[in-house]
Amino acid sequence: MAGTAGERWELRDTAPDVASEYLRAGWWDDRTLGQVAQTGLSERATVAFEVHSKFRPWKGTFADLDRGARQLAGALRAQGVGAGDVVVLQMPNWVEAGYAFFAAIYLGAVVVPIVHFYGAKEVGYILRAVRPDVVVSVDRFGHADHLTLYDGLLNGDIDIDPLWLVVGDTDADALPQKATPLVSLMDGVPVEGPAPVDPDGPALIGFTSGTTRDPKGVVHSHRTMGCEVRQLDYMFPHGGPPGITAAPVGHFIGMLNAFLTPLLRERPVHMVDVWDPAEVLRLMKDEGLGMGGGATYFLTSLLDHPDFEDAHLAMMPFAGLGGSPIPVAVTERATRMGIDVFRSYGSTEHPSITGCLLHEPLEKRVATDGRPMPGVEIKLDEAGEILSRGPDCFVGYTDAELTKRVFDADGWYRTGDVGVLDADGYLTITDRVSDIIIRGGENISAQEVEELLMQLDGIAEVCVVAEPDDRRGERAAAVVRPKPDRAAPTVEDMRVHLDAAGLARQKWPESVYEVAELPRTPSGKVQKYVLRRQLREGSLK
């Protein structure tokens, strides 16, 4: 197969003196993700790995996971898959996602996780951007029919012909012509070890919605990923019960938490494929599991559930919050309940910019987003926008022009977020330059939703902005200026329209506000920060 992923995108080079410092300080090393996996899986062979699922439960050890991954890697190698090839994974939190992930990095391939609920619009863009050599998908999950989705895309206008592997209960003879059951490749001759690849080369591409209408392909190298795994391990407290991994492995941080950070210390993995607070609370009691944090919604949905009781609280000695806006009211509430809270700030592009440790002052852990992580530098420009650089910062986008826009000549990355630094160097995020909504840890491009909503009859203008949500941190709200003598569409009108357009339902607006005029600058640009402030204050009616 192609084996030239590193040549497909114009990735940035780290300045030689900066790279030397990262290596000297130990923030970078020469290990590839395949080597990290080989060491971690073998040294922790007896550690539990379990999938708690009504659809596809699985229980085993890291040794079992490693054995399946090596066999799949051997079968893929026999099919011609090797170093530099691109492997797309759109899977729920099932063991087969682990097989495919570790098989790919053993082969030195570039892994591209896709959130399992992305639809044809997002997936089609990603396939065009990365031109995969292998696609691994489920047959169907929840509302999504992935067989129909991929059959349509791979037989459409995308000029690619990847090996398409399918996981699920669909009989082989009922699969689309281009599909192959993944189980049929689980008996390959196991690979002995990871393929040699350049640690500066691409290892993983996480797609995240941002200010642009299409998802952004964020490229990380083996070095930046290896550093980020160590950053997360450094920040996460020791002790407490085994944690539940709820974030989807199709998301950048979910894949890190499920497959990579557990390789650095003895940390059993317990994945759930559907976030059901009642079921999670049952697992906590029956299985002796804990819930260590994540996006705000994961914590609040448990605390607010009628089944929550003191026995669950005892399983939650601490909670690390990040990945979405974190209301101080939530951290103060958790602290009053006896949960030690710590916050962090980052993105798919630069995952661990700031963070707090449990021994740091309570007021800092509750009310700020922490201090720069080891090796990370931050500064604020004249408008308060946060610029960062560090050993876990990404090496570029799949869109080379976008890479040029967000990095300056000295390697500083423009985060698109606005913040303030206190006298002790702790950062607090106050607003966002980039026009995205972070709902339960998932990014929603406002522009993408707005363009589709403008197709609705009766809308003169629409702004999609972040509205505070006590459970998910934020949600999408549509602020509509209707055409004369017309009423704004209802939430249901919008849902029907966006569903027909193929937009993932997590991106649909959850509230609608009708206004006569939108706030504007003298040049006529809509002031979205005013709308966000009005929504926070409750003054937009």
C-alpha positions in Angstrom: 0.0 0.0 0.0 0.9 3.7 0.0 3.3 4.0 2.9 3.7 7.7 2.4 1.5 9.3 4.9 4.2 11.7 6.1 4.5 13.1 2.6 0.8 13.9 2.2 0.7 16.9 4.5 3.1 19.8 5.0 3.8 19.2 8.7 5.9 21.8 10.6 9.4 21.1 11.9 10.3 21.9 15.5 13.2 24.3 15.8 16.4 22.3 16.3 17.3 24.0 19.6 13.7 23.4 20.9 13.8 19.8 19.9 17.2 19.3 21.5 15.8 20.8 24.8 12.8 18.5 24.7 15.0 15.4 24.2 17.5 16.6 26.9 14.8 17.2 29.4 13.1 13.8 28.7 9.9 15.3 27.4 10.6 13.5 24.1 12.3 10.2 23.5 13.0 8.0 20.5 10.3 5.4 21.2 7.4 5.0 18.7 3.9 4.3 19.9 4.4 0.7 18.8 7.4 0.3 21.1 5.4 2.0 24.0 2.6 -0.5 23.3 4.9 -3.6 23.2 6.5 -2.7 26.5 3.3 -1.7 28.3 1.2 -4.6 27.2 3.9 -7.2 28.0 4.8 -5.7 31.4 1.1 -5.5 32.4 0.0 -8.7 30.8 -2.3 -9.8 33.7 -4.0 -6.4 34.2 -7.8 -6.6 33.5 -9.3 -5.2 30.4 -13.1 -5.3 30.3 -15.9 -3.9 28.1 -19.2 -3.4 29.9 -21.8 -3.5 27.2 -25.4 -4.7 26.5 -24.4 -5.3 22.9 -20.8 -6.7 22.9 -19.4 -7.3 26.4 -15.9 -8.7 26.7 -13.6 -9.6 29.6 -10.0 -10.4 29.5 -6.5 -9.1 30.2 -3.9 -6.9 28.4 -2.3 -10.2 27.3 -5.5 -11.3 25.6 -5.8 -7.8 23.9 -2.2 -8.0 22.8 -2.5 -11.5 21.4 -5.6 -10.4 19.3 -3.8 -7.2 18.1 -0.7 -9.1 17.0 -2.8 -11.6 15.1 -4.8 -8.9 13.3 -1.5 -7.1 12.6 -0.1 -10.2 11.0 -3.2 -10.6 8.8 -3.1 -7.0 7.7 0.6 -7.2 6.9 -0.2 -10.2 4.7 -2.7 -7.9 2.9 0.1 -5.4 2.3 -0.6 -2.9 5.1 2.5 -1.4 6.6 4.4 1.6 7.9 2.9 4.9 6.9 -0.4 3.5 5.7 -3.5 5.2 7.1 -6.0 3.2 9.2 -9.4 4.8 9.9 -11.3 3.5 13.0 -14.9 4.4 13.6 -15.9 2.1 16.4 -17.7 2.2 19.7 -15.9 1.3 22.9 -15.5 -2.4 22.1 -12.6 -4.7 22.3 -12.3 -4.9 18.5 -11.4 -1.2 18.6 -8.4 -2.1 20.8 -7.4 -4.9 18.5 -7.5 -2.6 15.5 -5.7 0.3 17.3 -2.8 -1.8 18.6 -2.5 -3.7 15.3 -2.2 -0.5 13.4 0.5 1.0 15.6 2.4 -2.3 15.6 2.5 -2.0 11.9 3.6 1.7 12.1 0.4 2.9 10.4 -1.2 6.2 11.1 -4.4 5.8 13.2 -7.4 8.1 12.4 -10.1 7.6 15.1 -13.6 8.9 14.1 -16.3 9.5 16.8 -18.8 6.7 16.3 -21.8 9.0 15.9 -20.3 11.1 13.0 -22.5 10.8 9.9 -22.0 10.8 6.1 -21.1 14.5 5.9 -18.3 14.4 8.5 -17.0 10.9 7.5 -17.0 11.8 3.8 -14.8 14.8 4.5 -12.4 12.8 6.6 -12.0 10.1 4.0 -11.2 12.6 1.4 -8.7 14.3 3.7 -6.7 11.2 4.7 -7.4 8.8 1.9 -7.2 5.7 4.1 -5.7 2.3 3.2 -7.9 0.5 5.8 -11.3 1.4 7.3 -12.5 -0.4 10.4 -16.2 0.2 11.2 -19.1 -1.3 13.1 -22.1 -2.6 11.1 -24.5 -0.5 13.1 -24.7 1.2 16.5 -27.5 3.1 18.1 -29.2 5.2 15.4 -26.3 4.9 13.0 -26.2 2.4 10.1 -22.5 2.3 9.2 -23.0 -0.3 6.6 -25.2 2.0 4.5 -22.9 5.0 5.3 -19.7 3.4 4.2 -21.2 1.5 1.3 -22.5 4.8 -0.1 -19.2 6.7 0.5 -16.9 4.0 -0.9 -19.0 3.5 -4.0 -19.5 7.2 -4.5 -17.2 10.0 -5.7 -14.3 9.4 -3.3 -11.5 8.0 -5.4 -10.2 5.4 -2.8 -10.5 1.7 -2.4 -9.5 0.8 1.1 -9.7 -2.5 2.8 -13.0 -2.2 4.7 -13.3 -4.3 7.8 -16.6 -4.6 9.6 -17.4 -5.6 13.2 -20.8 -6.7 14.3 -23.4 -9.4 14.0 -24.3 -9.1 10.3 -23.7 -12.4 8.5 -20.8 -12.2 6.0 -23.0 -13.0 3.1 -25.3 -10.0 4.0 -22.4 -7.5 4.1 -21.9 -5.0 1.2 -19.6 -6.3 -1.6 -16.6 -4.3 -0.5 -16.9 -5.2 3.2 -14.9 -8.0 5.0 -15.7 -9.3 8.5 -12.9 -8.3 10.8 -13.2 -11.6 12.6 -12.0 -13.3 9.4 -8.6 -11.7 9.9 -8.2 -12.6 13.5 -6.2 -15.7 12.8 -3.1 -14.2 11.2 0.5 -15.1 12.0 1.2 -12.7 14.9 3.8 -10.0 14.4 6.8 -10.3 16.7 7.2 -6.6 17.4 6.6 -3.1 16.1 7.7 -2.0 12.7 10.5 0.6 12.7 9.3 4.1 11.9 10.5 7.7 12.3 9.4 9.0 15.8 9.0 12.4 14.2 6.6 11.0 11.7 2.8 11.1 12.0 1.2 8.6 14.4 -2.3 9.7 14.9 -4.8 12.2 13.3 -7.6 13.4 15.5 -10.5 15.1 13.7 -12.2 17.9 15.7 -14.8 20.4 14.7 -13.6 24.0 15.1 -14.2 27.4 13.5 -14.3 26.0 10.0 -17.2 24.3 8.4 -15.5 20.9 8.2 -13.6 18.9 10.8 -10.0 19.8 11.3 -7.4 16.9 11.0 -5.0 17.3 13.8 -1.7 15.4 13.2 0.4 14.2 16.1 3.8 12.5 15.8 5.0 9.6 17.9 7.0 12.0 20.0 4.1 14.4 20.7 1.8 11.5 21.5 4.3 9.8 23.7 4.8 13.1 25.6 1.0 13.5 26.0 0.6 10.1 27.4 3.2 10.9 30.1 1.6 14.3 30.8 -1.7 12.6 31.5 -0.1 10.0 33.7 1.7 12.7 35.6 -1.5 14.7 36.2 -3.7 11.7 37.2 -3.7 10.9 40.9 -2.6 7.5 42.3 -5.0 5.4 44.3 -8.7 5.1 44.2 -10.8 2.3 42.7 -10.3 1.2 39.0 -11.9 3.9 36.9 -14.6 3.6 34.2 -13.6 4.9 30.7 -16.6 6.6 29.2 -15.2 8.9 26.5 -15.6 7.3 23.1 -12.4 5.8 21.7 -13.2 7.5 18.4 -12.4 10.8 20.2 -8.7 11.8 20.8 -8.8 11.8 24.6 -11.0 8.7 24.8 -8.4 6.7 22.8 -5.6 8.0 25.0 -7.4 7.1 28.2 -8.5 3.7 27.0 -5.5 2.4 25.2 -2.3 4.4 26.0 -2.2 5.9 29.5 -3.0 2.5 31.1 0.3 1.3 29.7 2.4 3.4 32.0 1.1 2.1 35.4 -1.0 -0.8 36.5 -4.4 0.7 35.7 -7.2 -1.8 34.8 -9.4 -0.7 31.9 -13.2 -0.8 32.2 -14.9 0.7 29.1 -18.6 1.4 28.6 -20.0 1.9 25.1 -23.0 3.9 26.1 -23.1 6.6 28.8 -26.1 5.6 30.9 -25.8 7.1 34.4 -28.0 4.5 36.0 -25.9 1.7 34.5 -22.7 3.4 35.5 -23.9 3.8 39.0 -24.8 0.1 39.1 -21.3 -0.8 37.9 -19.7 1.3 40.5 -21.5 -0.5 43.3 -21.5 -4.0 41.9 -18.0 -4.1 40.4 -16.2 -1.7 42.8 -15.4 0.8 40.1 -14.8 4.5 40.3 -15.5 7.5 38.0 -12.5 9.8 37.9 -13.9 12.7 35.9 -13.7 13.9 32.2 -16.0 16.4 30.7 -18.3 18.1 33.2 -21.3 16.2 32.0 -19.9 12.8 33.1 -19.7 14.1 36.7 -22.9 16.1 36.9 -25.0 13.4 35.3 -24.0 11.0 38.1 -24.4 13.5 41.0 -27.9 14.5 39.7 -29.2 11.0 39.2 -31.8 9.7 41.6 -29.8 6.5 42.2 -26.8 8.3 43.4 -26.0 7.6 47.1 -23.2 7.6 49.7 -21.9 4.3 48.4 -21.1 5.9 45.0 -19.6 9.0 46.6 -17.1 6.7 48.4 -16.0 5.4 45.0 -15.2 9.0 43.8 -12.3 10.3 45.9 -11.2 12.7 43.1 -12.4 14.0 39.8 -10.3 15.5 37.0 -12.4 17.9 34.9 -11.5 19.2 31.4 -12.5 19.0 27.8 -15.4 21.4 28.2 -16.3 24.5 30.1 -16.2 23.9 33.9 -18.6 26.0 35.9 -17.2 27.0 39.3 -20.5 26.0 40.8 -19.8 22.4 39.8 -16.3 22.3 41.2 -17.5 23.9 44.5 -20.4 21.5 44.7 -18.2 18.5 44.2 -15.7 19.8 46.8 -18.5 20.2 49.4 -19.4 16.6 48.8 -15.9 15.5 49.6 -14.6 15.0 46.0 -11.1 16.4 45.4 -11.4 18.3 42.2 -8.7 19.3 39.8 -9.0 21.0 36.5 -7.0 21.0 33.2 -7.1 22.8 29.9 -6.1 21.7 26.4 -7.4 20.7 23.1 -6.8 18.0 20.4 -4.1 20.3 19.0 -2.3 20.9 22.3 -3.8 18.3 24.7 -2.2 19.2 28.1 -1.5 23.0 28.2 -2.3 23.6 31.9 -3.4 21.5 34.8 -3.6 21.2 38.6 -2.4 18.4 40.9 -4.2 17.3 44.0 -1.6 18.8 46.4 -2.1 22.3 45.0 -4.2 24.9 46.8 -7.9 24.2 46.8 -8.9 27.6 45.5 -6.6 27.1 42.5 -8.0 23.6 41.7 -11.6 24.7 42.0 -11.5 28.1 40.2 -8.6 28.0 37.7 -7.5 25.8 34.9 -4.1 25.2 36.4 -0.5 26.1 35.5 1.5 25.1 32.5 2.4 21.4 32.4 6.1 20.3 32.3 7.8 21.6 29.2 4.8 23.8 28.2 5.0 27.5 27.7 2.1 29.9 27.5 1.6 33.6 26.9 -1.2 36.0 26.2 -1.4 38.5 23.4 -2.7 42.0 23.6 -6.3 40.8 23.3 -5.8 38.1 25.9 -5.7 35.2 23.4 -3.7 32.3 24.7 -0.6 31.2 22.7 1.1 27.9 23.7 3.9 25.7 22.7 5.3 22.5 24.1 6.4 18.9 23.6 2.9 17.6 23.2 1.7 20.2 20.7 0.6 18.8 17.4 2.8 19.0 14.3 0.2 20.4 11.9 -3.2 20.0 10.3 -4.0 17.9 7.2 -4.8 21.3 5.7 -1.4 23.0 5.3 -2.9 26.5 4.9 -4.6 26.1 8.3 -1.3 25.0 9.9 0.3 28.2 8.6 -2.4 30.4 10.0 -2.3 29.1 13.6 1.5 28.9 14.1 4.0 31.8 14.1 7.6 31.6 13.1 8.7 30.7 16.6 6.3 27.7 16.9 3.7 29.4 19.1 0.2 28.0 18.6 -2.8 30.3 18.6 -5.4 28.4 20.7 -8.4 30.6 19.9 -9.2 30.8 23.6 -9.0 33.9 25.8 -7.8 33.8 29.4 -6.2 35.6 32.3 -3.2 34.7 34.4 -3.1 35.3 38.1 0.0 36.4 40.1 0.9 32.7 40.7 0.8 31.8 37.1 -2.5 30.0 37.1 -4.7 30.3 34.0 -8.4 30.8 33.8 -10.3 30.6 30.5 -12.7 33.5 30.1 -14.0 33.3 26.5 -13.3 31.8 23.2 -12.1 33.5 20.0 -12.8 30.4 18.0 -16.4 29.9 17.1 -17.1 26.4 18.6 -19.4 24.9 21.2 -18.0 22.2 23.4 -20.9 19.9 24.4 -19.9 17.2 26.8 -16.3 17.2 25.5 -17.3 17.2 21.8 -16.6 20.2 19.6 -19.4 21.6 17.4 -18.6 24.0 14.6 -21.1 26.9 14.8 -20.5 27.8 11.1 -21.3 24.3 9.9 -24.7 24.3 11.7 -25.5 27.9 10.7 -24.9 27.1 7.0 -27.4 24.3 7.1 -30.0 26.2 9.2 -29.9 29.1 6.7 -31.5 26.7 4.2 -34.7 26.8 6.3 -37.4 29.0 4.9 -38.2 32.0 7.1 -34.7 32.7 8.5 -33.1 36.0 7.7 -30.0 35.4 10.0 -29.0 32.8 12.5 -26.2 32.6 15.0 -25.4 29.3 16.7 -23.6 30.0 20.0 -22.7 28.2 23.2 -25.4 28.2 25.9 -24.4 27.1 29.4 -25.6 23.6 30.3 -25.3 22.3 33.9 -24.8 18.8 32.7 -22.7 19.0 29.5 -20.9 22.4 30.1 -22.3 23.9 26.9 -25.0 23.2 24.3 -25.8 24.7 21.0 -28.4 27.5 21.0 -29.8 29.1 17.8 -30.4 32.8 17.9 -32.6 33.6 14.9 -33.7 36.9 13.3 -36.6 35.8 11.2 -37.8 37.3 7.9 -40.4 40.0 8.2 -43.8 38.6 9.3 -42.3 35.2 9.8 -41.8 33.3 13.1 -38.5 31.6 14.0 -38.4 27.8 13.3 -39.0 25.6 16.4 -36.4 23.3 17.8 -38.3 20.4 16.2 -38.3 22.1 12.8 -34.5 22.5 13.1 -34.0 18.9 14.1 -36.0 17.5 11.2 -34.0 19.7 8.8 -30.6 18.8 10.2 -31.4 15.1 10.4 -32.3 15.2 6.7 -29.0 16.9 6.0 -27.1 14.1 7.7 -25.7 16.2 10.5 -24.8 14.3 13.7 -27.6 14.8 16.3 -25.2 15.9 19.0 -24.7 19.1 16.9 -28.3 20.0 16.7 -29.4 23.2 18.6 -31.2 22.4 21.8 -32.9 25.8 22.2 -34.0 28.6 19.9 -34.2 32.4 20.6 -35.9 34.8 18.4 -34.6 38.4 18.2 -35.5 41.5 16.2 -31.8 42.5 15.7 -28.4 40.9 16.4 -25.7 42.8 18.2 -23.1 44.1 15.8 -19.8 45.9 15.5 -19.7 49.2 13.7 -18.5 47.3 10.6 -21.6 45.1 10.8 -20.1 41.9 12.2 -22.3 40.1 14.6 -20.9 40.2 18.1 -21.3 36.6 19.2 -19.5 37.2 22.5 -22.4 39.5 23.4 -24.9 36.7 22.7 -22.8 34.3 24.8 -22.7 36.7 27.6 -26.5 37.3 27.4 -27.1 33.6 27.5 -24.8 33.2 30.5 -26.6 36.1 32.3 -30.1 34.8 31.3 -30.9 38.2 29.6 -31.5 36.8 26.1 -35.2 36.0 26.0 
